[in-house]
Amino acid sequence: MKMAKPMNDTMSPRERVRRTFQHQIPDRMPRTLDIGASSGIDETYRDIFVSHTGAMKPEEFFDYDIRIVLAPLTPQATDFSVYYDSVPPGTTFDAFGVAHVAGDRFPLGMDLHPWKSFQTPREIDDYPFPIFEPEPVLRETIRTIRERGYMVSVPSGSINEWCYALRGMDEFFIDLVDRPEMAEAVIRRVATLVEKMVTVLSDLGADILCLYGDMGSQQSLLISPRLWGKWIQPYWKTITETIHRINPQAFAFYHSCGAIETICPGLIDAGFDILNPVQPECMDPYVVKKRYGDRMALWGGIGMQSTMLSHSPATVREDISRLVEVWAPGGATMVTVAQTLQSDVPWENVEILLETVEEVSRQIYSRR
């Protein structure tokens, strides 16, 4: 496959993406396989990508309209093992001190949680948290990508996912119901870091600040909408207000897999501009577009457990065409994969996805 830049684009990538997320009509839907600021082609699919294209960078080969810039956290401790009763040999720690244990029983390994046994808010406040102080070169990197005509997306943190990782999902959910002083301490500590991140990244000129917060199972929310509205939504609202205050042209992106339609109105009220991934196995993307598409842009919509696994090219093309035809009117939508590509996805389906989205969206927008 040889991917060439389209000759009939009438907009730059920046203009195309900006118009899309501002609920205006572009020349075609923006192109990407990424999940916000997370690669849609990670290590599990990279060999397949390389074998079919001979390229190393999907964003350059496919000429994505949006480019990712990473800005890592810096850990503030050198020995996190002191926060655990014991850790198996070979355990590694991330910047938060969350322990990752490789294991034969679990292909992805297992995480241990440094705050799991904490009993008081003071323990949480005293814990050595990572800091966010990007190197000065990050501003130049963002500026260069923007000058090349692309939009810049940056991973900008999480609230509940980082709470899960630090406290453990079971303990955190118990906190929300029975230990409000612990819930407040956990969420406040995490949200303060996220607010610091978006403050810095907005000032540096990032266009799309990607915030992650998986809240859904395949069937429902992991907690009640009431608990989410009480504990999580107010912090998200503060964070999106910070983004828009510092850079009114930036977009606040929210990612959550699973069935989360019950909190879509709350996400809109919290100030999010973009919803991802609208996982079709869990949410009806046609219903989501009808109910919320005039107030929040949609990014994703194509199922990794359904359409992308099909071995019928005709079915893949039909599924994608139908979604583009419904999502395209009014703009504010990007049809692409809902989750990271897995090794059992036929490569032909990736080609069909990109080709169909571009062809069908261009036809629809040309008729406006």
C-alpha atoms as a printed R data frame, in Angstrom:
    type eleno elety resid chain resno       x       y      z
1   ATOM     1    CA   MET     A     1   0.000   0.000  0.000
2   ATOM     2    CA   LYS     A     2   1.324   3.404 -0.945
3   ATOM     3    CA   MET     A     3  -0.330   6.244  0.909
4   ATOM     4    CA   ALA     A     4  -0.195   9.551 -0.918
5   ATOM     5    CA   LYS     A     5  -1.387  12.915  0.263
6   ATOM     6    CA   PRO     A     6  -4.744  13.755 -1.329
7   ATOM     7    CA   MET     A     7  -4.499  16.202 -4.198
8   ATOM     8    CA   ASN     A     8  -7.988  17.673 -3.766
9   ATOM     9    CA   ASP     A     9  -7.814  18.862 -0.161
10  ATOM    10    CA   THR     A    10  -8.952  22.456  0.074
11  ATOM    11    CA   MET     A    11  -8.046  22.957  3.743
12  ATOM    12    CA   SER     A    12  -4.926  22.535  5.821
13  ATOM    13    CA   PRO     A    13  -5.097  19.866  8.539
14  ATOM    14    CA   ARG     A    14  -5.322  22.586 11.205
15  ATOM    15    CA   GLU     A    15  -8.219  24.322  9.491
16  ATOM    16    CA   ARG     A    16  -9.991  21.000  8.836
17  ATOM    17    CA   VAL     A    17  -9.751  19.823 12.447
18  ATOM    18    CA   ARG     A    18 -10.615  23.204 13.905
19  ATOM    19    CA   ARG     A    19 -13.703  23.542 11.742
20  ATOM    20    CA   THR     A    20 -14.724  19.993 12.638
21  ATOM    21    CA   PHE     A    21 -14.498  20.549 16.389
22  ATOM    22    CA   GLN     A    22 -16.180  23.946 16.088
23  ATOM    23    CA   HIS     A    23 -19.245  22.260 14.541
24  ATOM    24    CA   GLN     A    24 -18.571  23.694 11.091
25  ATOM    25    CA   ILE     A    25 -18.236  21.892  7.773
26  ATOM    26    CA   PRO     A    26 -14.736  20.853  6.595
27  ATOM    27    CA   ASP     A    27 -13.703  19.570  3.169
28  ATOM    28    CA   ARG     A    28 -13.564  16.001  4.551
29  ATOM    29    CA   MET     A    29 -13.395  14.304  7.935
30  ATOM    30    CA   PRO     A    30  -9.983  14.557  9.620
31  ATOM    31    CA   ARG     A    31  -7.811  11.459  9.330
32  ATOM    32    CA   THR     A    32  -6.254   9.560 12.234
33  ATOM    33    CA   LEU     A    33  -6.117   6.127 13.811
34  ATOM    34    CA   ASP     A    34  -5.094   7.533 17.178
35  ATOM    35    CA   ILE     A    35  -7.174   7.533 20.355
36  ATOM    36    CA   GLY     A    36  -6.768  11.145 21.304
37  ATOM    37    CA   ALA     A    37  -3.113  11.388 22.314
38  ATOM    38    CA   SER     A    38  -2.646   7.606 22.478
39  ATOM    39    CA   SER     A    39  -1.402   5.697 19.439
40  ATOM    40    CA   GLY     A    40  -3.982   3.596 17.625
41  ATOM    41    CA   ILE     A    41  -1.124   1.485 16.266
42  ATOM    42    CA   ASP     A    42   0.849   0.416 19.326
43  ATOM    43    CA   GLU     A    43   3.360  -2.393 19.751
44  ATOM    44    CA   THR     A    44   0.690  -5.083 19.317
45  ATOM    45    CA   TYR     A    45   0.001  -3.933 15.725
46  ATOM    46    CA   ARG     A    46   3.223  -2.223 14.712
47  ATOM    47    CA   ASP     A    47   4.787  -5.252 13.026
48  ATOM    48    CA   ILE     A    48   1.676  -5.646 10.875
49  ATOM    49    CA   PHE     A    49   1.789  -1.979  9.912
50  ATOM    50    CA   VAL     A    50   5.498  -2.151  9.031
51  ATOM    51    CA   SER     A    51   5.146  -5.362  7.031
52  ATOM    52    CA   HIS     A    52   2.420  -3.863  4.826
53  ATOM    53    CA   THR     A    53   3.803  -0.357  4.406
54  ATOM    54    CA   GLY     A    54   7.562  -0.503  4.958
55  ATOM    55    CA   ALA     A    55   7.113   2.669  7.025
56  ATOM    56    CA   MET     A    56   7.877   3.249 10.697
57  ATOM    57    CA   LYS     A    57   5.592   6.165 11.576
58  ATOM    58    CA   PRO     A    58   1.843   5.772 10.965
59  ATOM    59    CA   GLU     A    59   1.238   9.489 11.434
60  ATOM    60    CA   GLU     A    60   3.602  10.323  8.569
61  ATOM    61    CA   PHE     A    61   2.635   7.441  6.298
62  ATOM    62    CA   PHE     A    62  -1.096   8.145  6.544
63  ATOM    63    CA   ASP     A    63  -0.557  11.905  6.985
64  ATOM    64    CA   TYR     A    64  -2.751  12.228 10.059
65  ATOM    65    CA   ASP     A    65  -4.341  15.639 10.526
66  ATOM    66    CA   ILE     A    66  -3.505  15.526 14.258
67  ATOM    67    CA   ARG     A    67  -0.049  14.804 15.711
68  ATOM    68    CA   ILE     A    68   0.741  13.606 19.229
69  ATOM    69    CA   VAL     A    69   3.302  15.227 21.504
70  ATOM    70    CA   LEU     A    70   4.230  13.510 24.771
71  ATOM    71    CA   ALA     A    71   5.083  15.281 28.014
72  ATOM    72    CA   PRO     A    72   6.067  12.798 30.749
73  ATOM    73    CA   LEU     A    73   5.768  13.120 34.489
74  ATOM    74    CA   THR     A    74   8.882  13.032 36.684
75  ATOM    75    CA   PRO     A    75   8.775  10.694 39.714
76  ATOM    76    CA   GLN     A    76   9.676  12.179 43.093
77  ATOM    77    CA   ALA     A    77  10.871   9.003 44.802
78  ATOM    78    CA   THR     A    78  13.635   6.551 44.037
79  ATOM    79    CA   ASP     A    79  12.343   3.588 46.060
80  ATOM    80    CA   PHE     A    80   8.595   3.041 45.954
81  ATOM    81    CA   SER     A    81   8.902  -0.476 47.364
82  ATOM    82    CA   VAL     A    82   8.653   0.969 50.898
83  ATOM    83    CA   TYR     A    83   4.938   1.564 50.261
84  ATOM    84    CA   TYR     A    84   4.261  -2.149 49.814
85  ATOM    85    CA   ASP     A    85   4.440  -5.097 52.216
86  ATOM    86    CA   SER     A    86   6.393  -6.962 49.543
87  ATOM    87    CA   VAL     A    87   7.010  -6.853 45.812
88  ATOM    88    CA   PRO     A    88   7.992  -9.809 43.624
89  ATOM    89    CA   PRO     A    89  11.366  -9.822 41.855
90  ATOM    90    CA   GLY     A    90  11.287  -7.944 38.560
91  ATOM    91    CA   THR     A    91   8.570  -5.522 39.663
92  ATOM    92    CA   THR     A    92   8.707  -2.124 37.986
93  ATOM    93    CA   PHE     A    93   7.209   1.178 39.120
94  ATOM    94    CA   ASP     A    94   5.697   4.020 37.125
95  ATOM    95    CA   ALA     A    95   6.057   7.712 37.951
96  ATOM    96    CA   PHE     A    96   3.288   7.402 40.557
97  ATOM    97    CA   GLY     A    97   4.872   4.420 42.264
98  ATOM    98    CA   VAL     A    98   2.228   2.018 40.992
99  ATOM    99    CA   ALA     A    99   3.894  -1.402 40.888
100 ATOM   100    CA   HIS     A   100   3.663  -3.528 37.752
101 ATOM   101    CA   VAL     A   101   4.230  -7.246 38.204
102 ATOM   102    CA   ALA     A   102   4.804  -9.415 35.157
103 ATOM   103    CA   GLY     A   103   3.156 -12.809 35.404
104 ATOM   104    CA   ASP     A   104   2.405 -15.943 33.444
105 ATOM   105    CA   ARG     A   105  -1.247 -16.047 34.499
106 ATOM   106    CA   PHE     A   106  -1.995 -12.555 33.202
107 ATOM   107    CA   PRO     A   107  -0.482 -11.649 29.793
108 ATOM   108    CA   LEU     A   108  -0.583  -7.941 30.644
109 ATOM   109    CA   GLY     A   109   0.735  -8.494 34.145
110 ATOM   110    CA   MET     A   110  -0.803  -7.137 37.338
111 ATOM   111    CA   ASP     A   111  -0.698  -3.770 39.103
112 ATOM   112    CA   LEU     A   112  -0.280  -3.197 42.828
113 ATOM   113    CA   HIS     A   113  -1.557  -0.012 44.445
114 ATOM   114    CA   PRO     A   114   0.612   2.082 46.802
115 ATOM   115    CA   TRP     A   115  -2.325   3.794 48.544
116 ATOM   116    CA   LYS     A   116  -4.387   0.638 49.055
117 ATOM   117    CA   SER     A   117  -3.641   0.311 52.778
118 ATOM   118    CA   PHE     A   118  -3.696   4.042 53.594
119 ATOM   119    CA   GLN     A   119  -6.105   4.939 56.389
120 ATOM   120    CA   THR     A   120  -5.881   8.717 56.604
121 ATOM   121    CA   PRO     A   121  -5.855  11.705 54.243
122 ATOM   122    CA   ARG     A   122  -2.521  12.718 55.762
123 ATOM   123    CA   GLU     A   123  -0.868   9.625 54.279
124 ATOM   124    CA   ILE     A   124  -2.142  10.619 50.853
125 ATOM   125    CA   ASP     A   125  -0.980  14.212 51.230
126 ATOM   126    CA   ASP     A   126   2.501  13.108 52.369
127 ATOM   127    CA   TYR     A   127   3.039  10.653 49.507
128 ATOM   128    CA   PRO     A   128   5.807  11.643 47.008
129 ATOM   129    CA   PHE     A   129   3.783  12.624 43.954
130 ATOM   130    CA   PRO     A   130   5.295  13.075 40.482
131 ATOM   131    CA   ILE     A   131   5.830  16.568 39.153
132 ATOM   132    CA   PHE     A   132   5.047  18.009 35.742
133 ATOM   133    CA   GLU     A   133   7.780  20.297 34.484
134 ATOM   134    CA   PRO     A   134   8.263  19.742 30.740
135 ATOM   135    CA   GLU     A   135  11.588  20.579 29.148
136 ATOM   136    CA   PRO     A   136  11.666  23.994 27.423
137 ATOM   137    CA   VAL     A   137  12.018  22.231 24.068
138 ATOM   138    CA   LEU     A   138   8.380  21.114 24.316
139 ATOM   139    CA   ARG     A   139   7.144  24.610 23.420
140 ATOM   140    CA   GLU     A   140   9.328  24.586 20.307
141 ATOM   141    CA   THR     A   141   8.141  21.087 19.366
142 ATOM   142    CA   ILE     A   142   4.502  22.140 19.579
143 ATOM   143    CA   ARG     A   143   5.194  25.342 17.647
144 ATOM   144    CA   THR     A   144   6.985  23.447 14.869
145 ATOM   145    CA   ILE     A   145   4.127  20.983 14.395
146 ATOM   146    CA   ARG     A   146   1.598  23.807 14.302
147 ATOM   147    CA   GLU     A   147   3.700  25.674 11.733
148 ATOM   148    CA   ARG     A   148   3.716  22.523  9.577
149 ATOM   149    CA   GLY     A   149  -0.055  22.898  9.504
150 ATOM   150    CA   TYR     A   150  -1.110  20.142 11.921
151 ATOM   151    CA   MET     A   151  -3.128  20.108 15.123
152 ATOM   152    CA   VAL     A   152  -1.310  19.006 18.282
153 ATOM   153    CA   SER     A   153  -2.831  16.615 20.813
154 ATOM   154    CA   VAL     A   154  -1.201  15.969 24.181
155 ATOM   155    CA   PRO     A   155  -2.017  13.438 26.926
156 ATOM   156    CA   SER     A   156  -3.119  15.612 29.824
157 ATOM   157    CA   GLY     A   157  -3.952  13.212 32.629
158 ATOM   158    CA   SER     A   158  -6.818  11.386 34.264
159 ATOM   159    CA   ILE     A   159  -8.806  11.666 37.457
160 ATOM   160    CA   ASN     A   160 -10.556   8.388 38.153
161 ATOM   161    CA   GLU     A   161  -8.094   6.144 36.283
162 ATOM   162    CA   TRP     A   162  -5.200   7.497 38.338
163 ATOM   163    CA   CYS     A   163  -7.336   7.086 41.460
164 ATOM   164    CA   TYR     A   164  -7.901   3.428 40.498
165 ATOM   165    CA   ALA     A   165  -4.173   2.923 39.975
166 ATOM   166    CA   LEU     A   166  -3.085   4.531 43.234
167 ATOM   167    CA   ARG     A   167  -5.846   3.424 45.583
168 ATOM   168    CA   GLY     A   168  -7.153   0.299 43.867
169 ATOM   169    CA   MET     A   169 -10.577   0.322 42.207
170 ATOM   170    CA   ASP     A   170 -12.299  -1.568 45.036
171 ATOM   171    CA   GLU     A   171 -10.960   0.691 47.786
172 ATOM   172    CA   PHE     A   172 -11.661   3.824 45.770
173 ATOM   173    CA   PHE     A   173 -15.283   2.866 45.156
174 ATOM   174    CA   ILE     A   174 -15.746   2.094 48.860
175 ATOM   175    CA   ASP     A   175 -14.254   5.510 49.640
176 ATOM   176    CA   LEU     A   176 -16.872   7.196 47.454
177 ATOM   177    CA   VAL     A   177 -19.675   5.669 49.528
178 ATOM   178    CA   ASP     A   178 -18.368   5.042 53.036
179 ATOM   179    CA   ARG     A   179 -15.171   7.078 53.498
180 ATOM   180    CA   PRO     A   180 -15.833  10.548 52.070
181 ATOM   181    CA   GLU     A   181 -12.756  12.066 53.736
182 ATOM   182    CA   MET     A   182 -10.542   9.538 51.922
183 ATOM   183    CA   ALA     A   183 -12.405   9.993 48.636
184 ATOM   184    CA   GLU     A   184 -11.908  13.749 48.861
185 ATOM   185    CA   ALA     A   185  -8.195  13.391 49.620
186 ATOM   186    CA   VAL     A   186  -7.570  10.900 46.806
187 ATOM   187    CA   ILE     A   187  -9.469  12.836 44.144
188 ATOM   188    CA   ARG     A   188  -8.159  16.243 45.219
189 ATOM   189    CA   ARG     A   189  -4.521  15.105 45.098
190 ATOM   190    CA   VAL     A   190  -4.913  13.622 41.625
191 ATOM   191    CA   ALA     A   191  -7.051  16.427 40.203
192 ATOM   192    CA   THR     A   192  -4.583  19.055 41.412
193 ATOM   193    CA   LEU     A   193  -1.864  17.420 39.328
194 ATOM   194    CA   VAL     A   194  -4.143  17.222 36.277
195 ATOM   195    CA   GLU     A   195  -5.006  20.895 36.637
196 ATOM   196    CA   LYS     A   196  -1.300  21.723 36.778
197 ATOM   197    CA   MET     A   197  -0.754  19.700 33.595
198 ATOM   198    CA   VAL     A   198  -3.494  21.393 31.596
199 ATOM   199    CA   THR     A   199  -2.356  24.789 32.839
200 ATOM   200    CA   VAL     A   200   1.142  24.224 31.481
201 ATOM   201    CA   LEU     A   201   0.054  22.499 28.267
202 ATOM   202    CA   SER     A   202  -2.569  25.130 27.437
203 ATOM   203    CA   ASP     A   203   0.042  27.835 27.863
204 ATOM   204    CA   LEU     A   204   2.479  25.914 25.633
205 ATOM   205    CA   GLY     A   205  -0.044  25.972 22.786
206 ATOM   206    CA   ALA     A   206  -1.400  22.416 22.725
207 ATOM   207    CA   ASP     A   207  -4.561  22.320 20.615
208 ATOM   208    CA   ILE     A   208  -6.286  19.206 21.987
209 ATOM   209    CA   LEU     A   209  -5.808  18.366 25.651
210 ATOM   210    CA   CYS     A   210  -6.662  14.696 26.001
211 ATOM   211    CA   LEU     A   211  -8.134  13.626 29.322
212 ATOM   212    CA   TYR     A   212  -8.870  10.014 30.128
213 ATOM   213    CA   GLY     A   213 -11.393   8.586 32.560
214 ATOM   214    CA   ASP     A   214 -12.745   5.088 31.843
215 ATOM   215    CA   MET     A   215 -16.094   4.949 33.641
216 ATOM   216    CA   GLY     A   216 -17.999   2.219 31.820
217 ATOM   217    CA   SER     A   217 -18.332  -1.527 31.620
218 ATOM   218    CA   GLN     A   218 -19.811  -3.091 28.498
219 ATOM   219    CA   GLN     A   219 -23.308  -2.658 29.971
220 ATOM   220    CA   SER     A   220 -23.319   0.294 32.362
221 ATOM   221    CA   LEU     A   221 -21.377   2.837 34.394
222 ATOM   222    CA   LEU     A   222 -18.954   1.491 36.974
223 ATOM   223    CA   ILE     A   223 -20.575   3.754 39.586
224 ATOM   224    CA   SER     A   224 -23.940   5.480 39.710
225 ATOM   225    CA   PRO     A   225 -24.428   8.716 37.756
226 ATOM   226    CA   ARG     A   226 -25.159  10.366 41.109
227 ATOM   227    CA   LEU     A   227 -21.765   9.403 42.545
228 ATOM   228    CA   TRP     A   228 -20.011  10.475 39.334
229 ATOM   229    CA   GLY     A   229 -21.827  13.807 39.429
230 ATOM   230    CA   LYS     A   230 -20.972  14.348 43.068
231 ATOM   231    CA   TRP     A   231 -17.320  13.329 43.113
232 ATOM   232    CA   ILE     A   232 -15.845  13.417 39.597
233 ATOM   233    CA   GLN     A   233 -17.739  15.936 37.456
234 ATOM   234    CA   PRO     A   234 -16.926  19.061 39.534
235 ATOM   235    CA   TYR     A   235 -13.198  18.457 39.189
236 ATOM   236    CA   TRP     A   236 -13.512  17.920 35.434
237 ATOM   237    CA   LYS     A   237 -15.414  21.189 35.176
238 ATOM   238    CA   THR     A   238 -12.619  23.056 36.953
239 ATOM   239    CA   ILE     A   239 -10.056  21.469 34.630
240 ATOM   240    CA   THR     A   240 -11.899  22.291 31.388
241 ATOM   241    CA   GLU     A   241 -12.487  25.853 32.607
242 ATOM   242    CA   THR     A   242  -8.749  26.157 33.150
243 ATOM   243    CA   ILE     A   243  -8.052  24.965 29.605
244 ATOM   244    CA   HIS     A   244 -10.509  27.358 28.010
245 ATOM   245    CA   ARG     A   245  -9.444  30.295 30.164
246 ATOM   246    CA   ILE     A   246  -5.764  29.972 29.271
247 ATOM   247    CA   ASN     A   247  -6.303  29.060 25.618
248 ATOM   248    CA   PRO     A   248  -9.855  29.723 24.368
249 ATOM   249    CA   GLN     A   249  -8.936  28.066 21.056
250 ATOM   250    CA   ALA     A   250  -7.997  24.722 22.687
251 ATOM   251    CA   PHE     A   251 -10.294  21.713 22.894
252 ATOM   252    CA   ALA     A   252 -10.951  19.543 25.936
253 ATOM   253    CA   PHE     A   253 -11.097  15.870 24.896
254 ATOM   254    CA   TYR     A   254 -12.640  13.152 27.086
255 ATOM   255    CA   HIS     A   255 -12.052   9.428 26.609
256 ATOM   256    CA   SER     A   256 -13.982   6.657 28.287
257 ATOM   257    CA   CYS     A   257 -14.609   3.194 26.940
258 ATOM   258    CA   GLY     A   258 -17.814   1.404 27.830
259 ATOM   259    CA   ALA     A   259 -21.466   2.329 28.261
260 ATOM   260    CA   ILE     A   260 -21.364   5.931 29.484
261 ATOM   261    CA   GLU     A   261 -24.307   7.579 27.747
262 ATOM   262    CA   THR     A   262 -25.962   8.337 31.097
263 ATOM   263    CA   ILE     A   263 -23.206  10.855 31.877
264 ATOM   264    CA   CYS     A   264 -23.029  12.471 28.430
265 ATOM   265    CA   PRO     A   265 -25.141  15.442 29.593
266 ATOM   266    CA   GLY     A   266 -22.823  15.778 32.584
267 ATOM   267    CA   LEU     A   267 -19.745  15.735 30.360
268 ATOM   268    CA   ILE     A   268 -21.259  18.515 28.259
269 ATOM   269    CA   ASP     A   269 -22.056  20.513 31.392
270 ATOM   270    CA   ALA     A   270 -18.483  19.892 32.576
271 ATOM   271    CA   GLY     A   271 -17.196  21.672 29.482
272 ATOM   272    CA   PHE     A   272 -15.820  18.879 27.327
273 ATOM   273    CA   ASP     A   273 -15.649  19.644 23.607
274 ATOM   274    CA   ILE     A   274 -14.946  16.130 22.290
275 ATOM   275    CA   LEU     A   275 -16.188  12.661 23.298
276 ATOM   276    CA   ASN     A   276 -14.188   9.537 22.481
277 ATOM   277    CA   PRO     A   277 -14.479   6.682 21.556
278 ATOM   278    CA   VAL     A   278 -18.293   6.213 21.365
279 ATOM   279    CA   GLN     A   279 -17.692   2.462 21.560
280 ATOM   280    CA   PRO     A   280 -20.464   0.904 19.436
281 ATOM   281    CA   GLU     A   281 -20.511  -2.378 21.330
282 ATOM   282    CA   CYS     A   282 -21.627  -0.366 24.375
283 ATOM   283    CA   MET     A   283 -23.297   2.783 23.033
284 ATOM   284    CA   ASP     A   284 -25.393   3.327 19.933
285 ATOM   285    CA   PRO     A   285 -23.345   5.864 17.911
286 ATOM   286    CA   TYR     A   286 -26.414   6.889 15.931
287 ATOM   287    CA   VAL     A   287 -28.331   7.716 19.108
288 ATOM   288    CA   VAL     A   288 -25.336   9.556 20.574
289 ATOM   289    CA   LYS     A   289 -25.048  11.694 17.438
290 ATOM   290    CA   LYS     A   290 -28.765  12.529 17.505
291 ATOM   291    CA   ARG     A   291 -28.890  13.377 21.208
292 ATOM   292    CA   TYR     A   292 -25.552  15.087 21.805
293 ATOM   293    CA   GLY     A   293 -23.858  15.763 18.478
294 ATOM   294    CA   ASP     A   294 -24.955  19.392 18.387
295 ATOM   295    CA   ARG     A   295 -23.190  20.085 21.711
296 ATOM   296    CA   MET     A   296 -20.158  17.808 21.698
297 ATOM   297    CA   ALA     A   297 -17.919  16.602 18.873
298 ATOM   298    CA   LEU     A   298 -17.603  12.832 18.429
299 ATOM   299    CA   TRP     A   299 -14.353  10.955 17.696
300 ATOM   300    CA   GLY     A   300 -14.352   7.184 17.030
301 ATOM   301    CA   GLY     A   301 -17.455   5.087 16.454
302 ATOM   302    CA   ILE     A   302 -15.971   2.048 14.668
303 ATOM   303    CA   GLY     A   303 -15.947  -1.073 16.833
304 ATOM   304    CA   MET     A   304 -12.796  -3.079 17.485
305 ATOM   305    CA   GLN     A   305 -14.885  -6.041 18.643
306 ATOM   306    CA   SER     A   306 -17.244  -5.859 15.683
307 ATOM   307    CA   THR     A   307 -16.576  -4.058 12.383
308 ATOM   308    CA   MET     A   308 -12.782  -4.146 12.492
309 ATOM   309    CA   LEU     A   309 -12.699  -7.918 13.133
310 ATOM   310    CA   SER     A   310 -14.931  -8.738 10.168
311 ATOM   311    CA   HIS     A   311 -13.487 -10.869  7.382
312 ATOM   312    CA   SER     A   312 -15.998  -9.466  4.896
313 ATOM   313    CA   PRO     A   313 -14.615  -6.357  3.177
314 ATOM   314    CA   ALA     A   314 -18.089  -5.515  1.898
315 ATOM   315    CA   THR     A   315 -19.481  -5.552  5.427
316 ATOM   316    CA   VAL     A   316 -16.655  -3.376  6.720
317 ATOM   317    CA   ARG     A   317 -17.183  -0.825  3.982
318 ATOM   318    CA   GLU     A   318 -20.942  -0.836  4.506
319 ATOM   319    CA   ASP     A   319 -20.678  -0.344  8.280
320 ATOM   320    CA   ILE     A   320 -18.245   2.544  7.912
321 ATOM   321    CA   SER     A   321 -20.163   4.222  5.088
322 ATOM   322    CA   ARG     A   322 -23.391   4.119  7.062
323 ATOM   323    CA   LEU     A   323 -21.806   5.715 10.126
324 ATOM   324    CA   VAL     A   324 -20.136   8.459  8.077
325 ATOM   325    CA   GLU     A   325 -23.414   9.244  6.335
326 ATOM   326    CA   VAL     A   326 -25.171   9.737  9.674
327 ATOM   327    CA   TRP     A   327 -22.325  11.424 11.542
328 ATOM   328    CA   ALA     A   328 -21.123  13.817  8.822
329 ATOM   329    CA   PRO     A   329 -24.083  16.233  8.578
330 ATOM   330    CA   GLY     A   330 -23.402  19.255 10.752
331 ATOM   331    CA   GLY     A   331 -19.711  18.451 11.105
332 ATOM   332    CA   ALA     A   332 -18.260  17.851 14.592
333 ATOM   333    CA   THR     A   333 -17.420  14.202 13.934
334 ATOM   334    CA   MET     A   334 -14.382  12.039 13.136
335 ATOM   335    CA   VAL     A   335 -15.116   8.428 12.215
336 ATOM   336    CA   THR     A   336 -12.204   6.181 13.138
337 ATOM   337    CA   VAL     A   337 -11.347   3.204 15.335
338 ATOM   338    CA   ALA     A   338 -12.856   3.245 18.808
339 ATOM   339    CA   GLN     A   339  -9.900   1.449 20.385
340 ATOM   340    CA   THR     A   340  -6.284   0.555 19.730
341 ATOM   341    CA   LEU     A   341  -5.836  -1.889 16.854
342 ATOM   342    CA   GLN     A   342  -5.262  -5.470 17.976
343 ATOM   343    CA   SER     A   343  -3.241  -8.132 16.156
344 ATOM   344    CA   ASP     A   344  -6.337 -10.032 14.971
345 ATOM   345    CA   VAL     A   345  -7.634  -7.076 12.922
346 ATOM   346    CA   PRO     A   346  -7.158  -7.761  9.186
347 ATOM   347    CA   TRP     A   347  -4.909  -5.129  7.603
348 ATOM   348    CA   GLU     A   348  -7.347  -4.762  4.713
349 ATOM   349    CA   ASN     A   349  -9.905  -3.386  7.166
350 ATOM   350    CA   VAL     A   350  -7.556  -0.563  8.147
351 ATOM   351    CA   GLU     A   351  -7.179   0.410  4.493
352 ATOM   352    CA   ILE     A   352 -10.942   0.227  3.962
353 ATOM   353    CA   LEU     A   353 -11.586   2.393  7.022
354 ATOM   354    CA   LEU     A   354  -9.318   5.229  5.947
355 ATOM   355    CA   GLU     A   355 -10.368   5.127  2.302
356 ATOM   356    CA   THR     A   356 -14.104   4.943  3.028
357 ATOM   357    CA   VAL     A   357 -14.160   7.723  5.616
358 ATOM   358    CA   GLU     A   358 -12.330  10.055  3.266
359 ATOM   359    CA   GLU     A   359 -14.332   9.169  0.164
360 ATOM   360    CA   VAL     A   360 -17.793   9.274  1.724
361 ATOM   361    CA   SER     A   361 -17.229  12.345  3.905
362 ATOM   362    CA   ARG     A   362 -15.756  14.272  0.984
363 ATOM   363    CA   GLN     A   363 -18.816  13.464 -1.120
364 ATOM   364    CA   ILE     A   364 -21.215  14.556  1.629
365 ATOM   365    CA   TYR     A   365 -19.425  17.817  2.382
366 ATOM   366    CA   SER     A   366 -19.067  18.697 -1.297
367 ATOM   367    CA   ARG     A   367 -22.867  18.764 -1.535
368 ATOM   368    CA   ARG     A   368 -23.295  21.348  1.229
